[in-house]
Amino acid sequence: MSYLGNEYTLVEKPALDYLTGNLGYDYVEGEKLTPSFGERESLRDVILIKRF
């Protein structure tokens, strides 16, 4: 069996490209959604109120 790629190139990257390019979503890396960046008070916060 030949190597087809990894999960990022086969699934994640195409999905992110579709969501940002076709549907108008914004992409923010997970490490920038931490309390140290001011996005939430705690990592237990599931809904990011500032992004609504």
MARMAR-868583 format. One record per atom (N, C-alpha, C, O): z, x, y; residue in one letter. Coordinates in steps of 0.001 Angstrom, whole numbers, padded with zeros to 6 digits, always signed. Atoms other than C-alpha are relative to their C-alpha. Layout:
% residues N
ZXYA ...
END
This chain:
% residues 52
+000000+000847-001180M +000000+000000+000000M +000000+000891+001241M +000775+001843+001329M +000068-000810-001216S -000912+001397+003382S +001055-000444+001003S +001547-001572+000966S -001016+000271-001024Y +001491+001605+006303Y -000616-000847+001099Y -001630-000459+001679Y +000529+000920-001003L +000931-001297+008699L +000662+000140+001357L +000094-000297+002358L -000733-000109-001248G +003492-000462+011370G +001442-000415-000214G +001854-000748-001326G -001403+000400+000116N +007078-001252+012101N +000207-001367+000643N -000723-001961+001189N -000317+001334-000518E +008816-004432+013188E -000315-000120+001484E -000789-001160+001940E +000254+000050-001447Y +008510-003542+016869Y -001485-000197+000289Y -001844-001068+001082Y +001429+000087-000305T +004736-003043+016841T -000656-001237-000600T -001642-001735-000058T +000607+001161+000645L +004002-005941+014490L +000528-001339+000496L -000201-002332+000492L -000622+001286-000337V +006407-008604+015749V +000536-000030+001431V +000122-000856+002244V -000712+000072-001275E +008580-007795+018750E -000916+000211+001207E -000884-000591+002141E +000875-000297-001147K +005981-006238+021107K -001010-001119+000247K -001144-001553+001391K +000917+001119-000248P +003335-008967+020582P +000709-001260+000518P +000177-001971+001370P -000741+001177-000468A +005988-011672+021049A +000412+000160+001461A +000279-000776+002249A -000382-000243-001396L +007280-010087+024272L -001214-000067+000921L -001130-000626+002015L +001219+000058-000800D +003734-009657+025567D -000453-001439+000225D -000881-001794+001323D +000386+001408-000119Y +002987-013325+024878Y +000940-000760+000937Y +000495-001498+001816Y -000978+000721-000825L +006208-014614+026439L -000093+000395+001473L +000011-000464+002349L +000064-000451-001400T +005859-012490+029589T -001375-000227+000603T -001477-000598+001773T +001354+000110-000539G +002087-012618+029972G -000534-001407+000076G -001229-001749+001033G +000582+001343+000066N +001277-016201+028993N +000941-001114+000435N +000496-002134+000959N -000954+001072-000281L +004448-018200+029497L +000866+000253+001232L +001648-000612+001626L -000701-000272-001247G +005881-016496+032586G +001462+000390-000123G +002191+000364+000869G -001386-000433+000168Y +009168-015315+031108Y +000192+001408+000564Y -000752+002197+000618Y -000365-001346-000421D +010936-012255+032507D +000672+000698-001171D +001432+000084-001920D -000624-000789+001066Y +011950-009488+030118Y +000991+000966+000618Y +000657+001712+001538Y -001045-000919-000437V +015201-007623+030661V +000585+000635-001249V +000972-000063-002186V -000563-000690+001158E +016413-004973+028243E +001461-000382-000178E +002190-000555+000798E -001350+000447+000328G +019644-005933+026490G +001106+000825+000628G +002140+000283+001020G -001043-000854-000575E +021588-002956+027793E +000210-000264+001490E +001223+000152+002052E -000148+000340-001421K +021010-004241+031343K +000630-001374+000194K +000765-001843+001324K -000645+001312-000060L +022664-007564+030513L +001489+000104-000312L +002093-000856-000791L -001409-000241+000296T +026140-006081+030168T +000857-000229+001240T +000336-000291+002353T -000894+000184-001154P +029198-006618+032375P -000105+001138+001024P +000089+000903+002217P +000088-001121-000949S +028709-003159+033916S -001165-000150+000975S -001158+000463+002042S +001121+000273-000898F +025432-004380+035439F +000213-001287+000786F -000638-001661+001593F -000333+001199-000757G +027099-007550+036761G -000677-001270-000472G -000676-002268+000250G +000687+001189+000508E +025161-010001+034601E +000963-001019-000610E +000661-002212-000663E -001001+000879+000620R +028257-011434+032923R +001365+000629+000144R +001479+001834+000367R -001362-000513-000104E +032016-011096+033047E +000442+000683-001287E +001220+001637-001254E -000400-000512+001304S +032361-010387+029326S -001192-000090-000949S -002096-000896-000733S +001051+000109+001008L +030110-009779+026338L +000127-001285-000810L -000782-001634-001563L -000178+001287+000668R +031518-013049+025006R -000753-001120+000712R -000959-002186+000132R +000771+000998-000741D +029582-014945+027701D -001394-000111-000625D -002145+000864-000662D +001294+000206+000649V +026558-016454+025940V -001043-000421+001030V -002172+000070+001009V +000918+000482-001028I +024964-018249+028883I +000144+000863+001228I +001248+001041+001742I -000001-000851-001197L +024004-015998+031782L -000245-000884+001221L -001386-001145+001604L +000045+000960-001095I +024813-018294+034696I -000883+000480+001143I -001602-000324+001737I +000796-000533-001121K +023170-015998+037283K -001497-000106-000260K -002288-000051+000683K +001428+000065+000339R +019846-016317+035446R -000517-001420-000083R -001716-001620-000278R +000473+001404+000008F +019716-020132+035495F -000756-000296+001228F -001231-001418+001405F 
END
